């Protein structure tokens, strides 16, 4: 009998359709049945000995909530028998001229999914797990309409003690890559560890999610520079690692990002479903994505009523040649521009999701521009080598390290946010830097947008940051840090950026989630931190209405009114 190995994950939701992702123990027919009689089904496909299905559910009623069940070969496998969680639901979007209702968008990044050892979590309570427990304990509470996971959904290079033990039983971890994951099977272990957490599993079954990768989904500093890529390709274990990482990302994250229309037109999805085992087809695609990144687009667009979300690949789409570096290749940059400017009167809020922040503390911004300038060789080979070492050691690889791309994004935000049909907000949502903050840009008079533009950074969901780095980020926002940064930039001949910006919130440290509440042209932002609850833990697996995840609760840190309705 087929069993449910992982999932269900509710991914796409529209007005009358949705997609639900599952992994099963064997080939089978996967089916979703909704309480209102709607549903859908499909056969599983096989990758590297694992069996998956992305079930398209049709016939749903716009603007409704419908409980659903999952069946494999006609046997119900979800909800699990005796589950303490509420029924998983599909909530569809309102459609039509009057569909300007409330949209709640929760987002964050960097979730190291290692479970607590001996009841103590080394990096503090998990914000995603805590959100799940809160919603499960109070089904009537407001819940996100979509969850944006902005990178580092799994950590291929920083495995938990339990995973390291599992790896050691599988192979000799004294050989490279040691206790990092090495192949597709080991990547699946990371997803099991992350998505089988009871609260998170339920949350992902009932709140739609959109995902994009960052470096740790493959390895720290992934695609930092052309020199970095050359060094990594010389390592005997790297090719299997990067191909397995891209394959597992396509299966577990990317497929569910696509709409049913996009899935129907996707040649890779068609190819892996047409054969008994789609491993070779998917591997060939991953090879192309690695060696010809401009031929593959991981970025995508999703619309939620009058909220447009553009999830941007700021890792694999890079051009790394010194002197021509760009965060996005020309095709990707044109895609972003086209989607941002398409039918501007059709949306009230434009959200640009990029794992890496656009606006950083001024010292960090200038240091990134400085190192990028040094690496071009204009100061000589010795300075170029220093610039490359600094770039890797200090993770100086954000938008500021690609100055032309930084300016292009500034120009696009100004253009998209201007004119008689401009949206109320243009918001850049990011993670990566293991703290949270709000920054507001300003353009020279007469050249900026009429929309409210902000950088909203929320990280981590579940991770830590050393005290020295905390101090560094605080100093980076200071007047003295800004002056020091300009000295670095002056040495490298880096011009001042065309926009200025100021920090209007934070920095906040801890495990966080941000939630945007968008009503018409109004926008509110709430930042919540997961904190230990003095009442103790749940004791594992259940739902306690007085507790959050693993003896924690979400506490509001900041409420910000961004725009009036």
C-alpha positions in Angstrom: 0.0 0.0 0.0 1.3 3.5 -0.9 2.1 5.7 2.1 2.5 9.5 2.4 6.1 10.1 2.9 6.2 13.9 2.8 3.6 16.6 2.5 0.9 17.5 1.6 2.1 21.0 0.8 -0.5 23.5 -0.5 1.4 25.5 -3.1 -0.4 27.5 -5.7 -3.9 28.9 -5.0 -6.0 30.9 -7.4 -9.7 31.8 -7.8 -10.9 28.3 -8.8 -7.8 26.0 -8.7 -4.9 25.0 -6.5 -1.9 22.6 -6.5 -1.0 20.2 -3.7 2.5 18.6 -3.6 3.2 15.2 -2.1 5.9 12.5 -1.9 4.8 8.9 -1.6 6.5 5.7 -0.8 5.8 4.0 -4.2 4.2 4.7 -7.6 0.5 5.4 -7.2 -2.4 7.6 -8.0 -2.5 10.7 -5.8 -5.9 12.4 -5.3 -7.1 15.4 -3.5 -10.8 15.5 -2.5 -12.4 18.6 -1.2 -15.5 18.9 1.1 -17.4 20.8 -1.6 -17.0 18.0 -4.1 -14.1 19.6 -6.1 -10.8 17.9 -6.4 -8.2 16.4 -8.7 -5.8 13.6 -9.2 -2.7 12.5 -11.0 -0.1 9.7 -11.2 3.2 10.1 -9.4 6.5 10.6 -11.2 9.9 9.1 -10.1 13.2 10.9 -9.4 16.2 9.0 -8.0 14.0 6.3 -6.4 11.5 8.8 -4.9 7.9 9.3 -6.0 6.2 12.7 -6.2 3.0 14.2 -7.4 1.7 17.7 -7.9 -2.0 17.4 -7.9 -4.0 20.2 -9.6 -7.3 20.8 -7.8 -10.0 22.3 -10.0 -13.6 23.4 -9.6 -13.1 25.5 -6.5 -15.3 28.5 -5.6 -13.5 31.8 -5.5 -13.2 33.4 -2.1 -14.0 30.3 -0.1 -12.2 27.9 2.4 -12.6 24.2 1.7 -11.3 21.4 3.8 -9.5 18.7 1.8 -8.2 15.1 2.1 -5.4 13.3 0.3 -5.9 9.7 -1.1 -3.3 7.4 -2.5 -4.7 4.6 -4.7 -8.1 5.3 -3.1 -6.9 5.1 0.5 -7.1 8.2 2.7 -3.6 9.2 4.0 -4.3 12.8 5.1 -5.3 13.9 7.7 -3.5 11.3 9.7 -5.6 9.2 12.0 -6.1 10.8 15.4 -4.5 14.1 14.3 -4.9 16.9 16.8 -4.6 19.5 14.1 -7.5 21.3 12.4 -8.5 20.2 8.9 -6.2 21.3 6.1 -8.0 23.8 3.9 -7.7 25.4 0.5 -8.6 29.1 0.6 -9.1 30.5 -2.8 -8.7 34.1 -3.9 -11.5 36.5 -4.7 -11.7 37.3 -8.4 -13.4 40.0 -10.5 -13.8 43.8 -10.3 -14.6 43.8 -6.6 -11.7 41.6 -5.5 -9.8 44.2 -3.5 -10.1 42.4 -0.2 -7.4 41.9 2.5 -4.3 40.0 1.6 -1.9 38.9 4.3 1.7 38.1 3.2 4.0 36.5 5.8 7.7 36.2 4.9 11.1 35.3 6.2 14.2 33.3 5.4 17.0 31.2 6.8 15.4 28.3 8.6 17.9 25.9 10.0 15.5 23.0 10.7 17.4 21.0 13.3 15.1 19.9 16.0 15.9 20.7 19.6 18.2 18.3 21.4 17.2 17.3 24.9 14.4 19.9 24.9 16.8 22.9 24.3 17.1 24.6 21.0 20.6 26.0 20.4 19.4 28.9 18.2 16.2 29.7 20.0 12.5 29.0 19.1 11.6 28.4 15.5 9.3 31.3 14.3 7.7 29.2 11.6 7.0 26.3 14.0 5.6 28.8 16.5 3.3 30.5 13.9 2.0 27.0 13.0 1.2 26.1 16.6 -0.6 29.4 17.2 -2.8 29.0 14.1 -3.5 25.4 14.9 -4.5 26.3 18.5 -6.9 29.0 17.3 -8.3 28.2 13.8 -10.3 31.5 13.9 -7.1 33.6 14.1 -6.1 35.7 11.1 -3.7 33.6 9.0 -1.4 34.4 6.1 -2.9 34.1 2.6 0.6 33.2 1.4 3.9 32.4 3.0 7.0 33.7 1.2 10.1 31.7 2.0 13.0 33.8 0.8 16.0 31.4 0.8 17.9 28.9 2.8 14.9 26.6 3.2 17.5 23.9 3.9 21.2 24.0 4.9 23.2 21.7 2.7 26.5 22.8 4.3 25.4 23.1 8.0 23.7 19.8 9.0 22.3 19.0 12.3 23.8 16.5 14.8 21.1 14.0 13.9 21.8 14.3 10.1 25.5 14.1 10.7 25.0 10.8 12.5 22.8 9.6 9.6 25.5 10.6 7.1 28.2 8.8 9.0 26.1 5.6 8.9 25.8 6.0 5.1 29.3 6.9 4.1 32.8 7.9 5.3 32.4 11.5 6.4 36.2 11.9 6.7 36.1 12.2 2.9 34.9 15.5 1.3 32.3 16.9 1.6 32.4 15.5 5.1 29.2 16.2 7.0 27.7 18.3 4.3 25.3 16.6 2.0 26.7 15.0 -1.1 23.9 13.7 -3.4 20.2 13.7 -4.1 19.3 11.1 -1.4 21.1 13.2 1.2 19.2 16.3 0.1 15.9 14.4 0.7 17.0 13.9 4.3 17.1 17.7 4.8 13.6 18.1 3.5 12.3 15.3 5.7 14.0 17.0 8.7 12.5 20.3 7.8 9.0 19.5 6.6 8.1 16.6 8.8 8.0 18.7 11.9 4.4 18.2 13.0 3.4 21.9 13.3 5.3 23.0 10.1 3.9 20.0 8.2 0.3 21.1 9.0 1.1 24.8 8.3 2.4 24.0 4.9 -0.6 21.8 4.2 -3.0 24.7 4.7 -1.2 28.0 4.0 0.0 28.4 0.3 3.7 29.0 0.0 6.1 30.6 -2.5 9.8 29.8 -2.3 13.1 30.9 -3.8 16.6 29.6 -3.0 19.6 31.3 -1.6 23.2 30.1 -1.1 22.8 27.5 1.7 20.3 25.6 -0.4 23.4 24.7 -2.3 26.5 25.9 -0.4 27.6 29.1 1.4 28.8 31.8 -1.0 27.2 30.0 -4.0 28.1 32.0 -7.1 29.9 34.7 -5.3 32.3 35.3 -8.2 33.8 33.7 -11.3 36.9 32.8 -9.3 34.8 31.1 -6.7 33.0 29.0 -9.4 36.4 28.0 -10.8 37.7 26.9 -7.4 34.5 24.9 -6.6 34.4 23.1 -10.0 37.9 21.8 -9.3 36.7 19.9 -6.2 35.8 16.3 -7.1 32.6 16.3 -5.1 31.2 19.6 -6.3 29.5 18.5 -9.6 27.3 15.9 -7.8 26.5 18.4 -5.1 25.4 21.2 -7.3 23.4 19.0 -9.7 21.7 17.2 -6.7 20.9 20.6 -5.2 19.3 21.9 -8.3 17.4 18.7 -8.9 16.0 18.6 -5.4 15.1 22.3 -5.5 13.2 21.8 -8.7 11.3 18.9 -7.2 10.6 20.2 -3.7 10.4 23.9 -4.2 10.3 25.2 -7.8 7.5 23.0 -9.2 5.0 24.3 -6.6 5.9 27.9 -7.4 4.3 27.5 -10.9 0.7 28.1 -11.9 -1.3 25.3 -13.5 -0.9 27.1 -16.9 2.8 27.3 -16.4 3.0 23.7 -15.4 1.1 22.6 -18.5 3.7 24.5 -20.7 6.8 23.3 -18.8 8.8 20.9 -21.0 10.9 19.5 -18.1 7.7 18.7 -16.1 6.3 17.0 -19.2 9.5 15.0 -19.8 9.8 13.6 -16.3 6.1 12.5 -16.3 6.3 10.8 -19.7 8.9 8.2 -18.6 8.9 5.6 -15.8 12.0 7.3 -14.3 12.6 10.9 -14.9 16.0 11.1 -13.2 18.0 11.4 -16.4 15.7 14.1 -17.8 15.9 16.1 -14.6 19.7 15.7 -14.3 20.2 17.0 -17.9 18.1 20.0 -17.0 20.2 20.6 -13.8 23.4 20.4 -15.9 22.1 23.1 -18.2 21.0 25.2 -15.3 24.5 25.0 -13.9 26.6 25.6 -17.0 24.1 27.8 -19.0 22.3 29.6 -16.2 20.8 32.2 -18.6 18.8 29.4 -20.3 16.8 28.7 -17.2 14.5 31.0 -15.3 13.8 30.3 -11.7 12.1 33.6 -11.1 8.3 33.8 -11.2 5.3 36.0 -10.8 2.2 35.4 -8.6 -0.8 37.7 -8.2 -3.0 37.7 -5.1 -6.0 39.9 -5.9 -4.5 43.4 -6.4 -1.1 42.4 -4.9 1.6 41.4 -7.4 4.6 39.3 -6.1 7.7 39.0 -8.2 10.1 36.4 -6.8 13.5 37.1 -8.2 16.4 34.6 -8.5 19.4 36.6 -7.2 21.7 33.5 -7.1 21.7 31.4 -10.2 20.9 34.3 -12.7 24.1 36.1 -12.0 26.7 37.2 -14.6 30.1 36.7 -12.8 32.7 37.9 -15.3 34.8 40.6 -13.8 34.0 43.9 -15.5 30.6 42.7 -16.6 29.2 41.5 -13.2 25.4 41.6 -12.9 23.0 40.3 -10.3 20.7 39.3 -13.2 21.5 38.2 -16.7 20.0 40.3 -19.5 17.0 38.0 -20.0 16.3 37.9 -16.3 16.6 41.6 -15.9 14.2 42.2 -18.8 11.7 39.7 -17.3 11.7 41.6 -14.0 11.2 44.9 -15.8 8.4 43.5 -18.0 6.5 42.0 -15.1 6.9 45.0 -12.9 5.6 47.4 -15.5 2.9 45.1 -16.9 -0.6 46.6 -16.5 0.3 48.8 -13.6 -3.3 49.8 -12.9 -4.1 46.2 -12.2 -2.3 46.1 -8.8 -2.1 48.3 -5.7 1.1 46.8 -4.2 4.2 45.5 -5.9 6.3 43.1 -3.8 9.8 42.2 -5.1 11.1 39.1 -3.3 14.8 38.7 -3.5 16.8 36.6 -1.0 19.5 39.3 -0.8 18.7 42.8 0.5 18.8 45.7 -1.9 19.5 48.3 0.8 22.1 47.4 3.4 23.8 49.3 6.3 25.8 52.1 4.6 29.2 50.7 5.7 28.4 47.3 4.3 27.1 48.7 1.1 30.3 50.7 0.5 32.5 47.8 1.5 30.8 45.6 -1.1 31.2 48.2 -3.8 34.9 48.6 -2.8 35.7 44.9 -2.9 33.9 44.6 -6.3 36.0 47.5 -7.6 39.2 46.0 -6.3 38.5 42.6 -8.0 38.4 44.3 -11.4 42.2 44.8 -11.1 42.2 48.5 -11.4 44.3 48.8 -8.3 46.6 46.0 -9.3 46.8 42.3 -8.9 47.6 42.4 -5.3 44.6 44.5 -4.4 42.4 42.2 -6.7 43.5 39.1 -4.7 42.7 41.0 -1.5 39.3 42.0 -2.8 38.4 38.4 -3.7 39.5 37.1 -0.3 37.5 39.9 1.4 34.4 39.2 -0.7 34.3 35.5 0.2 35.3 36.0 3.9 32.8 38.7 4.6 30.0 37.5 2.3 30.2 40.8 0.3 27.9 39.6 -2.5 24.6 41.5 -2.2 23.1 43.9 -4.7 25.7 46.5 -3.6 28.4 44.2 -4.9 26.8 44.5 -8.4 26.6 48.3 -8.6 25.0 48.5 -12.1 22.3 46.0 -10.9 21.8 48.1 -7.7 21.2 51.2 -9.9 18.9 49.3 -12.3 16.7 48.1 -9.5 16.5 51.7 -8.1 15.5 52.9 -11.5 12.9 50.2 -11.9 11.3 50.9 -8.5 11.1 54.6 -9.4 9.5 53.8 -12.7 7.1 51.2 -11.5 6.1 53.4 -8.6 5.4 56.5 -10.6 2.6 57.8 -12.9 -1.2 58.2 -12.6 -1.7 54.4 -12.2 1.1 53.8 -9.8 0.7 51.3 -6.9 0.5 52.5 -3.3 3.7 50.7 -2.4 6.8 49.1 -4.0 8.3 46.8 -1.3 11.5 44.8 -1.6 11.3 41.7 0.6 14.6 40.0 1.6 16.3 37.9 4.2 19.9 36.4 4.4 21.5 38.7 6.9 20.2 37.1 10.1 18.4 40.2 11.5 15.4 42.3 10.6 15.2 46.0 9.7 13.2 48.5 7.6 15.0 50.9 5.3 13.5 53.7 3.2 15.2 55.0 0.0 15.0 58.6 -1.2 15.7 59.8 -4.8 16.9 63.2 -6.0 14.0 65.6 -6.1 11.7 64.9 -9.0 13.1 61.5 -9.9 11.6 59.2 -7.2 8.4 57.3 -7.1 5.1 58.5 -5.8 4.5 55.1 -4.3 5.9 54.3 -0.8 9.1 52.3 -1.4 10.8 50.3 1.3 13.3 47.6 1.9 11.8 45.0 4.4 14.3 42.5 5.6 13.3 39.6 7.8 15.9 36.9 8.8 16.3 34.4 10.3 13.2 32.3 10.9 15.4 29.9 12.9 19.1 30.5 13.1 21.6 32.6 15.0 24.0 35.5 14.6 27.3 36.0 16.6 27.4 38.9 18.9 30.3 40.5 17.0 28.3 40.5 13.8 25.4 42.1 15.7 27.7 44.9 16.7 29.0 45.2 13.2 25.5 45.7 11.7 24.6 48.3 14.3 27.9 50.2 13.6 27.2 49.9 9.9 24.1 52.0 10.2 25.8 54.6 12.4 27.1 58.0 11.2 30.7 56.8 11.9 30.1 53.6 9.9 28.8 55.6 7.0 31.8 57.9 7.0 34.2 54.9 7.1 32.3 53.3 4.2 32.8 56.4 2.1 36.5 56.1 2.7 36.5 52.6 1.4 34.4 53.6 -1.6 36.7 56.5 -2.3 39.8 54.3 -2.3 38.1 52.0 -4.9 36.8 54.9 -7.0 33.2 53.8 -6.4 30.7 56.6 -7.1 27.9 57.5 -4.7 24.7 55.6 -5.5 21.9 57.6 -7.1 19.6 56.9 -4.1 20.1 57.6 -0.5 18.3 55.6 2.3 17.8 55.6 6.0 17.0 52.9 8.5 13.4 53.5 9.8 13.1 50.3 11.9 15.5 48.0 13.6 17.9 46.4 13.6 16.1 43.6 15.4 17.8 40.3 16.4 16.2 36.9 17.0 14.0 34.5 15.1 11.3 36.5 13.3 8.5 36.6 10.8 7.2 39.7 9.1 3.5 40.0 8.0 2.2 42.5 5.5 -1.6 43.2 5.7 -2.7 44.8 2.5 -6.2 46.3 2.3 -7.0 48.2 -0.9 -4.2 50.7 -1.1 -3.5 50.5 2.6 -0.5 48.5 4.0 0.5 47.5 7.6 3.6 45.7 8.6 3.9 43.6 11.8 7.2 42.0 13.0 6.9 39.1 15.4 9.7 37.4 17.3 9.6 33.8 18.6 10.3 33.8 22.3 10.5 31.0 24.9 7.3 30.6 26.9 7.7 30.3 30.6 5.0 27.7 30.7 7.2 25.0 29.2 7.0 22.8 26.1 4.2 20.8 24.7 5.8 17.5 25.3 6.0 16.7 21.6 3.6 16.4 18.8 0.4 17.9 20.2 -1.3 21.3 20.0 -1.6 23.3 23.2 -3.8 26.4 22.9 -1.7 28.3 25.5 1.6 27.6 23.8 3.5 28.3 20.6 5.9 25.9 18.9 8.1 23.9 21.3 7.3 26.0 24.3 7.4 29.3 22.6 5.1 32.1 21.4 5.2 34.9 18.8 5.5 38.3 20.4 4.8 41.5 18.4 8.0 43.6 18.2 6.8 46.3 15.9 3.6 47.5 14.1 4.1 49.9 11.3 1.5 51.7 9.2 3.0 51.9 5.7 0.2 53.6 3.8 -3.4 54.6 4.5 -6.3 52.8 2.8 
